[in-house]
Amino acid sequence: MDTFIKFTDSSGNSLSAQYNPNLISHDAAVNYQEGSKAIGEGENQTNTKYTGSNAPSWKFVLIYDDSESEQPTVVKKVKALRKKLIGVVGDKHEPFKIKVEFGSIGFLGVCTNFSLTYNGFDLDGEPLYAEVSLSFKELPTAAVQAAATDQQSPDITHLITINEGDHLTNISSKIYGSPAYVFQLAKANNLDSFRGIEHGKKIYFPPLQ
């Protein structure tokens, strides 16, 4: 069974690619700084202070295989992906922030590494097979930033599935502390309205400026 990963930029345009589910890694780190000991503390005691958490990172490998295709399009597909993930766009002259979705996992992030390997060619030298190794730095939502300020670590997800009885105004109040951001959320998720969202739809909550 083929497994696919979906990349959606801030303009709502998406690309999908097959990936290797056996080559996915997720790293997160919590930072502590050792301080000086108080008088009377034992030799085995350490005085450590929490200094913050690093943004989680993701690594995975995409697969492009046109070995059975009469007209290979590997190069075209890889170029389109590279333009979307690391191409400089917009007035800010920086790459898109990308919504990444695969299986039940989803996050908003920026691509920090794009490594391409061609390892199969036809008689004309056209690539038939390619592997793309990607690294992403996950971006915090406003809720994650607030939690970091409070030095708390609740289980916060960046993609929220709309269930029966859920309303975007209520979720906005819970995540951002105000229902006033529903129009921004609707725009960020390419919705015509913040009302009547179908059950099961995933909504992502971007960091607020």
Phi and psi restraints in degrees (value plus and minus 20) as a CYANA .aco file:
   2 ASP   PHI     -92.4   -52.4
   2 ASP   PSI     123.8   163.8
   3 THR   PHI    -141.5  -101.5
   3 THR   PSI     114.5   154.5
   4 PHE   PHI    -145.4  -105.4
   4 PHE   PSI     131.1   171.1
   5 ILE   PHI    -138.3   -98.3
   5 ILE   PSI     121.0   161.0
   6 LYS   PHI    -136.4   -96.4
   6 LYS   PSI     113.5   153.5
   7 PHE   PHI    -137.2   -97.2
   7 PHE   PSI     104.2   144.2
   8 THR   PHI    -144.2  -104.2
   8 THR   PSI     105.4   145.4
   9 ASP   PHI    -106.9   -66.9
   9 ASP   PSI     158.1   198.1
  10 SER   PHI     -89.6   -49.6
  10 SER   PSI     -33.1     6.9
  11 SER   PHI    -109.6   -69.6
  11 SER   PSI     -22.8    17.2
  12 GLY   PHI      73.0   113.0
  12 GLY   PSI     -20.2    19.8
  13 ASN   PHI    -102.2   -62.2
  13 ASN   PSI     118.6   158.6
  14 SER   PHI    -144.2  -104.2
  14 SER   PSI     132.7   172.7
  15 LEU   PHI    -154.0  -114.0
  15 LEU   PSI     125.2   165.2
  16 SER   PHI    -143.8  -103.8
  16 SER   PSI     129.5   169.5
  17 ALA   PHI    -168.4  -128.4
  17 ALA   PSI     128.7   168.7
  18 GLN   PHI     -92.2   -52.2
  18 GLN   PSI     124.5   164.5
  19 TYR   PHI    -155.7  -115.7
  19 TYR   PSI     143.4   183.4
  20 ASN   PHI    -114.0   -74.0
  20 ASN   PSI      87.1   127.1
  21 PRO   PHI     -89.0   -49.0
  21 PRO   PSI     -29.1    10.9
  22 ASN   PHI    -108.3   -68.3
  22 ASN   PSI     -23.7    16.3
  23 LEU   PHI    -146.3  -106.3
  23 LEU   PSI      40.3    80.3
  24 ILE   PHI    -144.9  -104.9
  24 ILE   PSI     111.7   151.7
  25 SER   PHI    -152.7  -112.7
  25 SER   PSI     128.7   168.7
  26 HIS   PHI    -154.2  -114.2
  26 HIS   PSI     104.5   144.5
  27 ASP   PHI    -143.6  -103.6
  27 ASP   PSI     118.5   158.5
  28 ALA   PHI    -164.9  -124.9
  28 ALA   PSI     125.5   165.5
  29 ALA   PHI    -154.9  -114.9
  29 ALA   PSI     124.6   164.6
  30 VAL   PHI    -133.1   -93.1
  30 VAL   PSI     110.3   150.3
  31 ASN   PHI    -122.5   -82.5
  31 ASN   PSI     115.4   155.4
  32 TYR   PHI    -149.8  -109.8
  32 TYR   PSI     129.4   169.4
  33 GLN   PHI    -140.8  -100.8
  33 GLN   PSI     109.5   149.5
  34 GLU   PHI     -97.9   -57.9
  34 GLU   PSI     112.0   152.0
  35 GLY   PHI    -128.0   -88.0
  35 GLY   PSI     158.4   198.4
  36 SER   PHI     -95.5   -55.5
  36 SER   PSI     131.5   171.5
  37 LYS   PHI    -101.4   -61.4
  37 LYS   PSI     125.9   165.9
  38 ALA   PHI    -100.3   -60.3
  38 ALA   PSI     136.5   176.5
  39 ILE   PHI     -81.5   -41.5
  39 ILE   PSI     113.0   153.0
  40 GLY   PHI      75.2   115.2
  40 GLY   PSI     -26.0    14.0
  41 GLU   PHI     -96.9   -56.9
  41 GLU   PSI     125.3   165.3
  42 GLY   PHI     -92.5   -52.5
  42 GLY   PSI     146.2   186.2
  43 GLU   PHI     -85.2   -45.2
  43 GLU   PSI     -50.1   -10.1
  44 ASN   PHI    -106.9   -66.9
  44 ASN   PSI     -21.2    18.8
  45 GLN   PHI    -112.0   -72.0
  45 GLN   PSI     120.1   160.1
  46 THR   PHI    -145.1  -105.1
  46 THR   PSI     124.8   164.8
  47 ASN   PHI    -126.6   -86.6
  47 ASN   PSI      79.3   119.3
  48 THR   PHI    -131.3   -91.3
  48 THR   PSI     128.3   168.3
  49 LYS   PHI    -147.6  -107.6
  49 LYS   PSI     111.9   151.9
  50 TYR   PHI     -89.0   -49.0
  50 TYR   PSI     107.2   147.2
  51 THR   PHI    -135.1   -95.1
  51 THR   PSI     -20.1    19.9
  52 GLY   PHI     112.7   152.7
  52 GLY   PSI     153.7   193.7
  53 SER   PHI    -143.2  -103.2
  53 SER   PSI     119.2   159.2
  54 ASN   PHI     -94.5   -54.5
  54 ASN   PSI     129.6   169.6
  55 ALA   PHI     -84.1   -44.1
  55 ALA   PSI     113.7   153.7
  56 PRO   PHI     -80.1   -40.1
  56 PRO   PSI     128.3   168.3
  57 SER   PHI    -144.1  -104.1
  57 SER   PSI     132.5   172.5
  58 TRP   PHI    -147.4  -107.4
  58 TRP   PSI     124.2   164.2
  59 LYS   PHI    -156.7  -116.7
  59 LYS   PSI     114.2   154.2
  60 PHE   PHI    -175.3  -135.3
  60 PHE   PSI     147.6   187.6
  61 VAL   PHI    -139.7   -99.7
  61 VAL   PSI     107.4   147.4
  62 LEU   PHI    -115.5   -75.5
  62 LEU   PSI     132.5   172.5
  63 ILE   PHI    -143.8  -103.8
  63 ILE   PSI     107.9   147.9
  64 TYR   PHI    -141.6  -101.6
  64 TYR   PSI      97.7   137.7
  65 ASP   PHI    -152.8  -112.8
  65 ASP   PSI      87.4   127.4
  66 ASP   PHI    -134.1   -94.1
  66 ASP   PSI       7.1    47.1
  67 SER   PHI     -83.7   -43.7
  67 SER   PSI     -43.4    -3.4
  68 GLU   PHI    -128.1   -88.1
  68 GLU   PSI      -7.7    32.3
  69 SER   PHI    -117.3   -77.3
  69 SER   PSI     121.3   161.3
  70 GLU   PHI     -95.5   -55.5
  70 GLU   PSI     -46.4    -6.4
  71 GLN   PHI    -146.7  -106.7
  71 GLN   PSI      70.5   110.5
  72 PRO   PHI     -79.3   -39.3
  72 PRO   PSI     116.9   156.9
  73 THR   PHI    -148.0  -108.0
  73 THR   PSI       0.8    40.8
  74 VAL   PHI     -77.7   -37.7
  74 VAL   PSI     -68.8   -28.8
  75 VAL   PHI     -80.9   -40.9
  75 VAL   PSI     -63.8   -23.8
  76 LYS   PHI     -81.4   -41.4
  76 LYS   PSI     -63.3   -23.3
  77 LYS   PHI     -86.9   -46.9
  77 LYS   PSI     -61.5   -21.5
  78 VAL   PHI     -86.1   -46.1
  78 VAL   PSI     -60.3   -20.3
  79 LYS   PHI     -83.5   -43.5
  79 LYS   PSI     -60.5   -20.5
  80 ALA   PHI     -83.8   -43.8
  80 ALA   PSI     -60.7   -20.7
  81 LEU   PHI     -86.1   -46.1
  81 LEU   PSI     -64.6   -24.6
  82 ARG   PHI     -82.0   -42.0
  82 ARG   PSI     -60.3   -20.3
  83 LYS   PHI     -82.9   -42.9
  83 LYS   PSI     -60.0   -20.0
  84 LYS   PHI     -90.6   -50.6
  84 LYS   PSI     -59.5   -19.5
  85 LEU   PHI    -106.9   -66.9
  85 LEU   PSI     -57.3   -17.3
  86 ILE   PHI    -147.8  -107.8
  86 ILE   PSI     -17.3    22.7
  87 GLY   PHI     -92.2   -52.2
  87 GLY   PSI     122.6   162.6
  88 VAL   PHI    -103.9   -63.9
  88 VAL   PSI     105.3   145.3
  89 VAL   PHI    -158.0  -118.0
  89 VAL   PSI     144.8   184.8
  90 GLY   PHI      56.6    96.6
  90 GLY   PSI     156.2   196.2
  91 ASP   PHI     -88.1   -48.1
  91 ASP   PSI     -44.5    -4.5
  92 LYS   PHI    -101.6   -61.6
  92 LYS   PSI     -28.8    11.2
  93 HIS   PHI      34.0    74.0
  93 HIS   PSI      31.4    71.4
  94 GLU   PHI    -165.8  -125.8
  94 GLU   PSI     139.5   179.5
  95 PRO   PHI     -84.3   -44.3
  95 PRO   PSI     140.8   180.8
  96 PHE   PHI     -83.3   -43.3
  96 PHE   PSI     128.7   168.7
  97 LYS   PHI    -101.8   -61.8
  97 LYS   PSI     110.4   150.4
  98 ILE   PHI    -134.0   -94.0
  98 ILE   PSI     112.6   152.6
  99 LYS   PHI    -107.9   -67.9
  99 LYS   PSI     101.1   141.1
 100 VAL   PHI    -130.8   -90.8
 100 VAL   PSI     111.1   151.1
 101 GLU   PHI    -155.8  -115.8
 101 GLU   PSI     107.9   147.9
 102 PHE   PHI    -171.2  -131.2
 102 PHE   PSI     103.6   143.6
 103 GLY   PHI      42.0    82.0
 103 GLY   PSI    -151.9  -111.9
 104 SER   PHI    -111.6   -71.6
 104 SER   PSI     -14.6    25.4
 105 ILE   PHI    -122.1   -82.1
 105 ILE   PSI     118.4   158.4
 106 GLY   PHI    -174.4  -134.4
 106 GLY   PSI     126.2   166.2
 107 PHE   PHI    -179.6  -139.6
 107 PHE   PSI     143.8   183.8
 108 LEU   PHI    -125.7   -85.7
 108 LEU   PSI     110.5   150.5
 109 GLY   PHI    -179.2  -139.2
 109 GLY   PSI    -197.2  -157.2
 110 VAL   PHI    -144.7  -104.7
 110 VAL   PSI     122.8   162.8
 111 CYS   PHI     -97.3   -57.3
 111 CYS   PSI     106.4   146.4
 112 THR   PHI    -128.5   -88.5
 112 THR   PSI     -31.7     8.3
 113 ASN   PHI    -175.0  -135.0
 113 ASN   PSI     115.9   155.9
 114 PHE   PHI    -153.2  -113.2
 114 PHE   PSI      85.6   125.6
 115 SER   PHI    -138.9   -98.9
 115 SER   PSI     101.7   141.7
 116 LEU   PHI    -133.2   -93.2
 116 LEU   PSI     115.8   155.8
 117 THR   PHI    -152.6  -112.6
 117 THR   PSI     100.5   140.5
 118 TYR   PHI    -113.7   -73.7
 118 TYR   PSI     109.5   149.5
 119 ASN   PHI    -160.7  -120.7
 119 ASN   PSI      13.3    53.3
 120 GLY   PHI    -187.7  -147.7
 120 GLY   PSI     111.9   151.9
 121 PHE   PHI    -157.2  -117.2
 121 PHE   PSI     134.3   174.3
 122 ASP   PHI    -108.8   -68.8
 122 ASP   PSI    -194.6  -154.6
 123 LEU   PHI     -87.8   -47.8
 123 LEU   PSI     -39.4     0.6
 124 ASP   PHI    -112.5   -72.5
 124 ASP   PSI     -16.7    23.3
 125 GLY   PHI      64.5   104.5
 125 GLY   PSI      -9.1    30.9
 126 GLU   PHI    -102.5   -62.5
 126 GLU   PSI     108.3   148.3
 127 PRO   PHI     -80.9   -40.9
 127 PRO   PSI     113.2   153.2
 128 LEU   PHI    -127.7   -87.7
 128 LEU   PSI     -40.0     0.0
 129 TYR   PHI    -163.9  -123.9
 129 TYR   PSI     117.2   157.2
 130 ALA   PHI    -166.9  -126.9
 130 ALA   PSI     130.1   170.1
 131 GLU   PHI    -143.6  -103.6
 131 GLU   PSI     112.9   152.9
 132 VAL   PHI    -138.3   -98.3
 132 VAL   PSI      96.6   136.6
 133 SER   PHI    -113.1   -73.1
 133 SER   PSI     104.0   144.0
 134 LEU   PHI    -138.2   -98.2
 134 LEU   PSI     125.3   165.3
 135 SER   PHI    -144.4  -104.4
 135 SER   PSI     117.0   157.0
 136 PHE   PHI    -147.6  -107.6
 136 PHE   PSI     123.2   163.2
 137 LYS   PHI    -123.9   -83.9
 137 LYS   PSI      99.8   139.8
 138 GLU   PHI     -93.3   -53.3
 138 GLU   PSI     115.9   155.9
 139 LEU   PHI    -115.4   -75.4
 139 LEU   PSI     120.6   160.6
 140 PRO   PHI     -98.8   -58.8
 140 PRO   PSI     124.6   164.6
 141 THR   PHI    -102.7   -62.7
 141 THR   PSI     152.7   192.7
 142 ALA   PHI     -79.4   -39.4
 142 ALA   PSI     -55.3   -15.3
 143 ALA   PHI     -86.6   -46.6
 143 ALA   PSI     -59.3   -19.3
 144 VAL   PHI     -87.2   -47.2
 144 VAL   PSI     -60.2   -20.2
 145 GLN   PHI     -83.2   -43.2
 145 GLN   PSI     -61.2   -21.2
 146 ALA   PHI     -85.6   -45.6
 146 ALA   PSI     -58.8   -18.8
 147 ALA   PHI     -85.2   -45.2
 147 ALA   PSI     -57.6   -17.6
 148 ALA   PHI     -86.0   -46.0
 148 ALA   PSI     -56.9   -16.9
 149 THR   PHI     -83.2   -43.2
 149 THR   PSI     -58.2   -18.2
 150 ASP   PHI    -103.1   -63.1
 150 ASP   PSI     -20.8    19.2
 151 GLN   PHI      34.4    74.4
 151 GLN   PSI      23.6    63.6
 152 GLN   PHI    -135.1   -95.1
 152 GLN   PSI     146.0   186.0
 153 SER   PHI    -160.0  -120.0
 153 SER   PSI      44.5    84.5
 154 PRO   PHI     -90.7   -50.7
 154 PRO   PSI     143.7   183.7
 155 ASP   PHI    -102.6   -62.6
 155 ASP   PSI      75.4   115.4
 156 ILE   PHI    -129.4   -89.4
 156 ILE   PSI     108.1   148.1
 157 THR   PHI    -124.2   -84.2
 157 THR   PSI     126.8   166.8
 158 HIS   PHI    -105.9   -65.9
 158 HIS   PSI     -40.5    -0.5
 159 LEU   PHI    -136.5   -96.5
 159 LEU   PSI     105.2   145.2
 160 ILE   PHI    -134.7   -94.7
 160 ILE   PSI     108.5   148.5
 161 THR   PHI    -105.8   -65.8
 161 THR   PSI     109.1   149.1
 162 ILE   PHI     -96.0   -56.0
 162 ILE   PSI      99.6   139.6
 163 ASN   PHI    -124.9   -84.9
 163 ASN   PSI     149.8   189.8
 164 GLU   PHI     -80.8   -40.8
 164 GLU   PSI     109.6   149.6
 165 GLY   PHI      73.9   113.9
 165 GLY   PSI     -30.6     9.4
 166 ASP   PHI     -98.4   -58.4
 166 ASP   PSI     125.6   165.6
 167 HIS   PHI    -152.9  -112.9
 167 HIS   PSI     122.2   162.2
 168 LEU   PHI     -81.9   -41.9
 168 LEU   PSI     -52.0   -12.0
 169 THR   PHI     -85.0   -45.0
 169 THR   PSI     -61.5   -21.5
 170 ASN   PHI     -87.1   -47.1
 170 ASN   PSI     -61.8   -21.8
 171 ILE   PHI     -88.1   -48.1
 171 ILE   PSI     -58.0   -18.0
 172 SER   PHI     -81.1   -41.1
 172 SER   PSI     -61.1   -21.1
 173 SER   PHI     -83.0   -43.0
 173 SER   PSI     -59.0   -19.0
 174 LYS   PHI     -90.4   -50.4
 174 LYS   PSI     -61.6   -21.6
 175 ILE   PHI    -100.3   -60.3
 175 ILE   PSI     -67.6   -27.6
 176 TYR   PHI    -123.1   -83.1
 176 TYR   PSI     -30.7     9.3
 177 GLY   PHI      65.7   105.7
 177 GLY   PSI     -12.2    27.8
 178 SER   PHI    -178.1  -138.1
 178 SER   PSI     124.3   164.3
 179 PRO   PHI    -102.8   -62.8
 179 PRO   PSI     -19.3    20.7
 180 ALA   PHI     -94.3   -54.3
 180 ALA   PSI     -25.5    14.5
 181 TYR   PHI    -118.4   -78.4
 181 TYR   PSI      -8.8    31.2
 182 VAL   PHI     -83.7   -43.7
 182 VAL   PSI     -53.8   -13.8
 183 PHE   PHI     -89.4   -49.4
 183 PHE   PSI     -58.7   -18.7
 184 GLN   PHI     -84.3   -44.3
 184 GLN   PSI     -60.4   -20.4
 185 LEU   PHI     -85.1   -45.1
 185 LEU   PSI     -62.3   -22.3
 186 ALA   PHI     -81.7   -41.7
 186 ALA   PSI     -61.9   -21.9
 187 LYS   PHI     -86.9   -46.9
 187 LYS   PSI     -62.5   -22.5
 188 ALA   PHI     -84.6   -44.6
 188 ALA   PSI     -47.4    -7.4
 189 ASN   PHI    -124.8   -84.8
 189 ASN   PSI      -7.6    32.4
 190 ASN   PHI      36.4    76.4
 190 ASN   PSI      23.8    63.8
 191 LEU   PHI    -119.1   -79.1
 191 LEU   PSI     122.5   162.5
 192 ASP   PHI     -92.5   -52.5
 192 ASP   PSI     -47.6    -7.6
 193 SER   PHI    -171.8  -131.8
 193 SER   PSI     134.1   174.1
 194 PHE   PHI    -107.2   -67.2
 194 PHE   PSI     -21.1    18.9
 195 ARG   PHI    -120.7   -80.7
 195 ARG   PSI     134.0   174.0
 196 GLY   PHI      43.6    83.6
 196 GLY   PSI      16.9    56.9
 197 ILE   PHI     -92.5   -52.5
 197 ILE   PSI     112.5   152.5
 198 GLU   PHI     -84.4   -44.4
 198 GLU   PSI     124.5   164.5
 199 HIS   PHI     -85.7   -45.7
 199 HIS   PSI     120.9   160.9
 200 GLY   PHI      73.4   113.4
 200 GLY   PSI     -32.2     7.8
 201 LYS   PHI     -94.0   -54.0
 201 LYS   PSI     119.3   159.3
 202 LYS   PHI    -113.9   -73.9
 202 LYS   PSI     109.5   149.5
 203 ILE   PHI    -135.9   -95.9
 203 ILE   PSI     110.8   150.8
 204 TYR   PHI    -124.5   -84.5
 204 TYR   PSI     127.5   167.5
 205 PHE   PHI    -132.9   -92.9
 205 PHE   PSI      84.7   124.7
 206 PRO   PHI     -96.5   -56.5
 206 PRO   PSI     139.7   179.7
 207 PRO   PHI     -86.2   -46.2
 207 PRO   PSI     118.4   158.4
 208 LEU   PHI    -109.1   -69.1
 208 LEU   PSI     123.4   163.4
